[in-house]
């Protein structure tokens, strides 16, 4: 009885192995995803950026970042797009990503600083709207805001 069960298992296993061996390994009939032309995507990203088509440019730079995550320039461009589309928090994050990849990238440091100065100016404006004029920090905030606004306006 045990031998019969063992023989049945061996038979079933041999049938399965034969079926697997008959499965074709050539997958010409299966549709493959096309490989993106990254040179063309970069070209389209740059053209869209220059034409102020930030939706298309953003999409293409995101593709490039996915394919080349160590390329600081793509992160930098995405940061610029975020600034131009009024998303400063996202801009700060991707400028930092650019700087992780290239700490000597002066344009990224500069743009990051400008965005952060604008965020600081916004916070100081909010502070001034909600605090009392006689508060010593209110007075300091006015002075700081004046200095930051002077720096930003030089841009």
VENHUGI-V165819 format. One record per helix or strand of 2 or more residues. SS is the DSSP state (alpha for helix, beta for strand). FROM is the first residue (numbers start at 1). TO is the last residue. If there is no record, write none. Layout:
BEGIN
SS/FROM/TO
SS/FROM/TO
END
This chain:
BEGIN
alpha/2/22
alpha/38/50
alpha/54/67
alpha/72/84
alpha/88/101
alpha/106/130
alpha/136/153
END
